[in-house]
Amino acid sequence: MKWSFLTTNYNKADALGVSIDSMLQSLPEDGELVIVDGGSTDGSIEKLREFEDADDRVRVFVEESNLGEGRQIAMESCTGDAVVEHLDTDREYQNLREYLNLYESLADEHENLFLMTLDSVYLTSPDVSEMMGGWPPISRAEERVYTDRAIESVNVTPRLYPSSRSEEIDTEDISTIGDRMNKWRYEVRDNVR
């Protein structure tokens, strides 16, 4: 099984070294790490390009709008049979291979498996994600909508693995409260339409 790890980033340059390194430590040698940056302004893109140059498994995409479509872009850009998604660049991950092994052992028994962990890491296939309608581009509520789709779908087999393998990294996200509020105002307006 080929694995794709999917993550998004926005202005987390100070956490990228620890976070991306932790993801790469668990990523199998034939896997890929797909990173979608939402148009960072803090030097993140340059750091991500350094990772891409240093490791053939890393692929970086930049989507300037940063309005929540990054997770879906990552899913549509991956080439793996299975994905680890909702990885965050402000978290440090330990031993994700335990999750990969569990998913592989359960996938044979459970058609259209969607495995969830306590730290909001999701393991599934691109086909199952598509069957659920993919990631909704609505920012902060996207995760809730996505997991609700998995739970409510008659074609998907959701399973919860009651464990966590990540810790939050302190970061100085340079976006201001005003910037965030302005972004949210436009997102809400566009979603109402």
Secondary structure, 3 states (H helix, E strand, C coil): CCEEEEEEECCCHHHHHHHHHHHHHHCCCCCEEEEEECCCCCCHHHHHHHHHHHCCCEEEEECCCCCCCHHHHHHHHCCCCEEEEEEECCEEECCCHHHHHHHHHHHCCCCCEEEEECCCCEEECHHHHHHCCCCCCCHHHHHHHHHHHHHHCCCCEEEEECCCCEEECCCCCCCCHHHHHHHHHHHHHHHHC
